[in-house]
Amino acid sequence: MEDKRRQILDAALAIADEDGLDAVSMRSVAARVGMSPMALYPYVGSKAALLDGLVGRLLGELSTGDALRPMQPVGTGPGQRSQEWREGLRTLANRMRALARRHPSAFMLLLSRPSVTPEAAGAVDAVYQGLLEAGVPPKDVPRIERLVSTFVLGFAASEVNGRFAVDDPQLRARRGVDLPAHKTLGAVLLEVDWDAEFEADLRDLEQLIASLVRPG
């Protein structure tokens, strides 16, 4: 059962990679695996469940272990909390960005589907636990998790799906050629290093999280 479900999800992901997410349907997936559309239902339930399954399939590529337990410190005494959570946050963020580059179309599901699959809920829970163990007050943990995940997912999705106009830097200049702030910024708008910007944004998030951690 699980092997067949995995085969179906792999086929759905391959279709999304080749032809876009809109090309993923029960019929197209069934044709890819040599089954009838109705024969898929015992394995994936419905089109919505198929898409939820793709979310789990994508998150499975982040691997287990350190990627799904991203911010666990080793020191807990006053003034001795480890900074491992910083490395964990950076590892998870960079793996998520790489995931978007491998599967740009299917990656959008991580922004549009609720966290209802075991893999999605487990990833969120791991970040919750990491923030708690880093010393973030419980009342702030859900908000900070949403802030972190919204930034990472949003940046990665914008980078691979055109919002940042990665392949056409002139586009950014043309869009605001007659607007005052765009004129003031000028060449700054064209001199974008996306890797450096991503790292700078992560450092800002680290500083925010650190500001919430109380000694001891």
C-alpha positions in Angstrom: 0.0 0.0 0.0 2.7 2.5 1.0 4.9 1.6 -2.0 2.0 2.2 -4.4 1.1 5.5 -2.7 4.8 6.6 -2.9 4.8 5.7 -6.6 1.6 7.8 -7.2 3.0 10.8 -5.3 6.3 10.5 -7.2 4.4 10.5 -10.5 2.4 13.6 -9.4 5.6 15.4 -8.5 7.2 14.5 -11.8 4.2 15.9 -13.7 4.3 19.2 -11.7 8.1 19.5 -12.4 7.6 18.9 -16.1 4.3 20.7 -16.9 3.3 22.7 -13.8 1.0 22.2 -10.9 -2.1 22.7 -13.0 -1.2 19.6 -15.0 -1.5 17.4 -11.9 -4.9 15.7 -12.0 -6.2 12.3 -11.1 -6.3 11.4 -14.8 -2.8 12.5 -15.6 -1.3 10.8 -12.5 -3.2 7.6 -13.3 -1.9 7.6 -16.8 1.7 8.1 -15.6 1.5 5.0 -13.3 -0.6 2.9 -15.6 -3.8 2.8 -13.6 -7.3 4.0 -14.0 -8.2 7.3 -12.2 -10.7 5.4 -10.0 -8.0 3.0 -8.9 -6.0 5.9 -7.3 -8.7 6.6 -4.7 -7.8 3.9 -2.2 -4.2 5.3 -2.1 -4.7 9.0 -2.2 -8.4 9.5 -1.5 -9.2 12.5 -3.7 -7.6 15.3 -5.7 -7.3 17.4 -2.5 -5.8 14.5 -0.6 -3.4 14.0 -3.5 -2.2 17.6 -3.2 -1.9 17.2 0.6 0.2 14.1 -0.1 2.5 16.1 -2.3 3.1 18.4 0.6 4.3 15.5 2.6 6.3 14.2 -0.3 8.1 17.5 -0.6 8.8 17.9 3.1 10.2 14.4 3.0 13.0 15.7 0.8 14.2 17.9 3.7 15.3 14.6 5.3 14.9 13.7 8.9 17.0 14.3 12.0 18.6 17.7 12.2 16.3 19.2 9.4 13.1 18.3 11.3 14.5 19.2 14.7 16.1 22.4 13.6 17.0 24.5 16.7 17.8 22.3 19.6 20.3 23.8 22.1 22.6 21.7 24.3 23.2 24.2 27.1 20.4 25.2 29.5 22.0 26.8 32.5 21.9 30.6 33.1 24.0 32.3 30.5 25.0 29.0 28.8 22.4 28.4 26.2 23.9 27.0 23.1 23.7 28.9 19.8 22.9 25.7 17.9 19.4 27.0 17.2 21.0 29.6 14.9 22.7 26.9 12.8 19.5 24.9 12.9 17.4 27.8 11.6 19.9 28.5 8.9 20.1 24.8 7.8 16.3 24.4 7.6 15.9 27.7 5.7 18.6 26.9 3.2 17.2 23.4 2.6 13.8 24.8 2.1 15.2 27.3 -0.5 17.0 24.4 -2.3 13.7 22.5 -2.3 12.0 25.4 -4.1 14.7 25.4 -6.7 14.2 21.6 -7.3 10.4 21.8 -7.5 9.3 25.4 -8.2 5.8 24.6 -9.2 4.9 22.0 -6.5 6.6 24.2 -3.9 3.7 26.6 -4.1 1.6 24.0 -2.3 3.5 24.7 0.9 2.0 28.2 0.8 -1.5 27.2 -0.2 -2.3 24.0 1.6 -3.0 23.8 5.4 -0.5 21.9 7.6 -2.7 18.8 8.0 -0.4 16.0 6.9 1.8 14.3 9.4 4.9 15.6 7.7 3.7 19.2 7.7 2.5 19.1 11.3 5.7 17.5 12.3 7.8 20.2 10.7 5.9 22.9 12.4 6.1 21.1 15.7 9.9 20.7 15.3 10.2 24.5 14.9 8.0 25.0 17.9 10.1 22.7 20.0 13.3 24.3 18.8 12.1 27.8 19.7 11.0 26.6 23.2 14.3 25.0 23.8 16.1 28.1 22.6 14.3 30.0 25.4 11.6 31.8 23.4 8.6 32.5 25.7 5.8 30.1 24.9 3.4 33.0 24.2 5.7 34.1 21.4 6.5 30.7 19.8 3.5 30.4 17.4 3.9 34.0 16.2 7.7 33.6 15.6 7.1 30.2 13.8 4.7 31.9 11.5 7.1 34.8 10.9 10.0 32.5 10.1 8.0 30.1 7.9 6.3 33.0 6.0 9.7 34.6 5.3 11.4 31.4 4.2 8.6 30.1 2.1 7.8 33.5 0.6 11.3 34.3 -0.3 11.9 30.9 -1.9 8.7 31.0 -3.8 9.2 34.5 -5.0 12.7 33.7 -6.2 11.8 30.6 -8.3 8.4 31.8 -9.6 9.3 35.2 -11.0 8.3 37.8 -8.4 11.9 38.8 -8.0 12.4 38.8 -11.8 15.6 36.8 -11.3 16.4 36.3 -15.0 15.6 39.9 -16.1 17.1 42.5 -13.8 16.1 45.3 -16.2 12.5 44.4 -15.5 12.8 45.8 -12.0 14.0 49.1 -13.4 11.4 49.4 -16.1 8.5 48.8 -13.8 9.1 52.0 -11.9 10.9 54.1 -14.4 8.6 57.2 -13.7 8.2 56.7 -10.0 10.1 59.0 -7.6 11.5 56.5 -5.1 12.6 54.2 -8.0 14.5 57.0 -9.5 16.2 57.8 -6.2 17.2 54.2 -5.7 18.4 53.9 -9.3 21.1 51.3 -9.8 20.6 49.9 -6.3 17.5 48.2 -7.6 19.6 46.3 -10.2 22.5 45.3 -7.9 20.8 42.5 -6.1 22.7 39.5 -4.7 19.9 37.1 -3.7 22.2 34.8 -1.7 23.5 37.7 0.3 20.0 39.1 0.8 18.7 35.8 2.0 21.6 35.5 4.5 21.1 39.1 5.7 17.4 38.4 6.2 18.2 35.3 8.2 20.5 37.3 10.4 17.8 39.8 11.1 15.5 37.0 12.1 18.1 35.5 14.4 18.5 38.9 16.1 14.7 39.1 16.6 14.6 35.6 18.1 17.6 36.3 20.3 15.9 39.5 21.6 13.1 37.3 22.9 15.3 34.9 24.8 15.7 35.7 28.5 18.9 34.6 30.2 18.4 31.4 32.1 
